[in-house]
Amino acid sequence: MSTPSPNALNTISAPAPEALAELKAALGPNGWTDDAFTMAPLLTEWRGRWTGNTPILLTPGSTEEVARAVAVCAKHGVAITPHGGGTGLVGGQIPFGEVLLSTRRLKAVRDVTPLDDAMTVEAGVTLLEAQQQAAAAGRFFPLSLAAEGTATIGGVISTNAGGTAVLRYGVMRDLVLGVEAVMPNGEIFHGLKRLRKDNTGYDLKQLLIGAEGTLGVVTAATLKLFPIMRSRAVAIVGLESAAASVELLARAKGETGGGVEAFELMKRLGTELVLKNIPDTREPLESQPAWTVLIELISGAPNGAEEAMERLLTVAFEEGLITDAAIAQNDTQRAAFWRLREEHSAALKPEGGGWKHDVSVPISRIADFIDEASAAVERFHPGARVSVFGHVGDGNLHYDILPGVGEDIPAFIGRWKEGSKVVHDIVAQYDGSISAEHGLGRLKTEEARGYKTPLEIATMQAIRKAIDPQRIMNPSVFF
Ligand SMILES: Cc1cc2nc3c(=O)[nH]c(=O)nc-3n(C[C@H](O)[C@H](O)[C@H](O)COP(=O)(O)OP(=O)(O)OC[C@H]3O[C@@H](n4cnc5c(N)ncnc54)[C@H](O)[C@@H]3O)c2cc1C
């Protein structure tokens, strides 16, 4: 018997020797390893929160090989954890006894068809590689997040990832035209359509998106592409309050008629940690405002974005809505501004950890939520420091709580579950979500039971049972 997962909902049995032998024969010598050194990097989560174990790492090189491997697992009732880039933040990619199936060899770009504004890539292609392929064809693939050099298309589909351009282009669910996947019985779902319209009943592709590997292995996807915009403008803006950022967002949308691509809020504490812990970063605004937003505007017209940014910020400054601003003058400055935002997660790491939350609330209630949650945290753990950053345009905040200066870190971390409940209960009062974009994984599955209705849980369980009656796909994730 192998080690059960921390959130195990069922017990993971070690695969029988004949199952392992069949898997090895099905994939050949290039398609598997059980070498501890090779497997180790895939068994530890990015932040070191979990280190799992597996009897074997499968590395199939084609959809057919994935299908063969899953069929063997189905025949023997062997549990499988799919693994993409390993950047997931809720631990769903870490096996605790399951066979680990990596998509790292599924790297083909199958086609790019600019006239369809579509591109079909295999699951192991990284998000950055997909963006580059689109750009090479004169198109734009908009999903963007700090881990894009490592996160894979299979992973961003399976977690329905969000990132920084959701405001204009939507989450991954909105960016996928078709999916190919191996279902839990080993059959291949050939769903790589390029259609914009297809009203022919339940949409299996959408079930697989955000399923966190519980309904099958995504092997390829057809992605929606967009025109490359003629102009882009990036600014860092200082504000006195989070409420002012919500007002500024509304104005930016009005000024550009939908040309706001990103609108990222940062509280001063997070910016200070980036400046302290990340090399080669610089104070963006000398006034060191309590809050900053990074705004990226786009336009189809040459200079349209720059002109809209100037107008927006000039009026907002005159009216006292913003206190300071700097517009990037070149690509280097643009990248430097973005780095300040994208390094927020990494900058928390050297601080020794904290209680991290990925929540969403209605945009109009963001400021009230921050005030109410911060007051509740202060009552629960006086002196704790709150870092808030995230995607204001999506109502999605990364609401992280750090120990007070000089506090005992392990003792603070030990209060994480109770502290998170304080925050998540307020999220629920605001009709929000306790996982806006990272998913449930091992981290939040049990907690989510307290925030989903019995109807929602029962329906999810029924769908899963219909598709995976043996519950072999990522059994410790979801209900
Ligand atoms: C620095 C940093 C910044 C991040 N920023 C964001 C952000 O802004 N927005 C956001 O949404 N996320 C963000 N994330 C989280 C992470 O990048 C996403 O969850 C990403 O989608 C995971 O992709 P991956 O390939 O690494 O998947 P993995 O971590 O390998 O897997 C994630 C989950 O998907 C399943 N899975 C993976 N591949 C497949 C497949 N082919 N078929 C079926 N199931 C599969 C796994 O079993 C697991 O449950 C960030 C992570 C880091 C480290």
The ligand as an SDF file (V2000), in Angstrom:
LIG
                    3D

 53 58  0  0  0  0  0  0  0  0999 V2000
    4.6520   31.9990  -10.5220 C   0  0  0  0  0  0  0  0  0  0  0  0
    3.2920   31.4490  -10.8430 C   0  0  0  0  0  0  0  0  0  0  0  0
    2.3060   32.3240  -11.3030 C   0  0  0  0  0  0  0  0  0  0  0  0
    1.0360   31.8270  -11.6170 C   0  0  0  0  0  0  0  0  0  0  0  0
    0.0850   32.7090  -12.0750 N   0  0  0  0  0  0  0  0  0  0  0  0
   -1.1340   32.2430  -12.3920 C   0  0  0  0  0  0  0  0  0  0  0  0
   -2.1430   33.1440  -12.8690 C   0  0  0  0  0  0  0  0  0  0  0  0
   -1.9450   34.3480  -12.9700 O   0  0  0  0  0  0  0  0  0  0  0  0
   -3.3350   32.6170  -13.2050 N   0  0  0  0  0  0  0  0  0  0  0  0
   -3.6000   31.2770  -13.0960 C   0  0  0  0  0  0  0  0  0  0  0  0
   -4.7070   30.8630  -13.4110 O   0  0  0  0  0  0  0  0  0  0  0  0
   -2.6720   30.4120  -12.6390 N   0  0  0  0  0  0  0  0  0  0  0  0
   -1.4610   30.8670  -12.2890 C   0  0  0  0  0  0  0  0  0  0  0  0
   -0.5130   30.0030  -11.8080 N   0  0  0  0  0  0  0  0  0  0  0  0
   -0.8460   28.5880  -11.6400 C   0  0  0  0  0  0  0  0  0  0  0  0
   -0.3990   27.6640  -12.7840 C   0  0  0  0  0  0  0  0  0  0  0  0
    0.5050   28.2400  -13.6260 O   0  0  0  0  0  0  0  0  0  0  0  0
   -1.5960   27.1840  -13.5170 C   0  0  0  0  0  0  0  0  0  0  0  0
   -2.3730   26.4070  -12.6520 O   0  0  0  0  0  0  0  0  0  0  0  0
   -1.2480   26.3390  -14.7610 C   0  0  0  0  0  0  0  0  0  0  0  0
   -2.4390   26.2690  -15.4640 O   0  0  0  0  0  0  0  0  0  0  0  0
   -0.7420   24.9430  -14.4980 C   0  0  0  0  0  0  0  0  0  0  0  0
   -0.1930   24.3910  -15.6950 O   0  0  0  0  0  0  0  0  0  0  0  0
    0.8570   23.1820  -15.6120 P   0  0  0  0  0  0  0  0  0  0  0  0
    1.1150   22.7010  -16.9790 O   0  0  0  0  0  0  0  0  0  0  0  0
    2.0140   23.5670  -14.8030 O   0  0  0  0  0  0  0  0  0  0  0  0
   -0.0440   22.1030  -14.8550 O   0  0  0  0  0  0  0  0  0  0  0  0
    0.3620   21.1360  -13.6600 P   0  0  0  0  0  0  0  0  0  0  0  0
    0.7850   21.9220  -12.4910 O   0  0  0  0  0  0  0  0  0  0  0  0
    1.2610   20.0860  -14.1360 O   0  0  0  0  0  0  0  0  0  0  0  0
   -1.0740   20.4900  -13.3540 O   0  0  0  0  0  0  0  0  0  0  0  0
   -2.1290   21.2660  -12.8510 C   0  0  0  0  0  0  0  0  0  0  0  0
   -3.3880   20.3880  -12.7790 C   0  0  0  0  0  0  0  0  0  0  0  0
   -3.8130   20.0290  -14.0920 O   0  0  0  0  0  0  0  0  0  0  0  0
   -3.7500   18.6060  -14.2740 C   0  0  0  0  0  0  0  0  0  0  0  0
   -3.1950   18.3950  -15.6020 N   0  0  0  0  0  0  0  0  0  0  0  0
   -2.0310   18.8500  -16.1030 C   0  0  0  0  0  0  0  0  0  0  0  0
   -1.9020   18.5000  -17.3930 N   0  0  0  0  0  0  0  0  0  0  0  0
   -3.0070   17.8020  -17.7110 C   0  0  0  0  0  0  0  0  0  0  0  0
   -3.4700   17.1670  -18.9130 C   0  0  0  0  0  0  0  0  0  0  0  0
   -2.7700   17.2100  -20.0430 N   0  0  0  0  0  0  0  0  0  0  0  0
   -4.6630   16.5320  -18.8760 N   0  0  0  0  0  0  0  0  0  0  0  0
   -5.3970   16.4910  -17.7380 C   0  0  0  0  0  0  0  0  0  0  0  0
   -5.0150   17.0620  -16.5890 N   0  0  0  0  0  0  0  0  0  0  0  0
   -3.8320   17.7220  -16.5770 C   0  0  0  0  0  0  0  0  0  0  0  0
   -2.8880   18.0720  -13.1350 C   0  0  0  0  0  0  0  0  0  0  0  0
   -3.2550   16.7680  -12.7790 O   0  0  0  0  0  0  0  0  0  0  0  0
   -3.1860   19.0740  -12.0310 C   0  0  0  0  0  0  0  0  0  0  0  0
   -4.3890   18.7230  -11.3880 O   0  0  0  0  0  0  0  0  0  0  0  0
    0.7610   30.4580  -11.4770 C   0  0  0  0  0  0  0  0  0  0  0  0
    1.7640   29.5880  -11.0320 C   0  0  0  0  0  0  0  0  0  0  0  0
    3.0080   30.0720  -10.7140 C   0  0  0  0  0  0  0  0  0  0  0  0
    4.0640   29.1010  -10.2590 C   0  0  0  0  0  0  0  0  0  0  0  0
  1  2  1  0
  2  3  1  0
  2 52  2  0
  3  4  2  0
  4  5  1  0
  4 50  1  0
  5  6  2  0
  6  7  1  0
  6 13  1  0
  7  8  2  0
  7  9  1  0
  9 10  1  0
 10 11  2  0
 10 12  1  0
 12 13  2  0
 13 14  1  0
 14 15  1  0
 14 50  1  0
 15 16  1  0
 16 17  1  0
 16 18  1  0
 18 19  1  0
 18 20  1  0
 20 21  1  0
 20 22  1  0
 22 23  1  0
 23 24  1  0
 24 25  2  0
 24 26  1  0
 24 27  1  0
 27 28  1  0
 28 29  2  0
 28 30  1  0
 28 31  1  0
 31 32  1  0
 32 33  1  0
 33 34  1  0
 33 48  1  0
 34 35  1  0
 35 36  1  0
 35 46  1  0
 36 37  1  0
 36 45  1  0
 37 38  2  0
 38 39  1  0
 39 40  1  0
 39 45  2  0
 40 41  1  0
 40 42  2  0
 42 43  1  0
 43 44  2  0
 44 45  1  0
 46 47  1  0
 46 48  1  0
 48 49  1  0
 50 51  2  0
 51 52  1  0
 52 53  1  0
M  END
$$$$
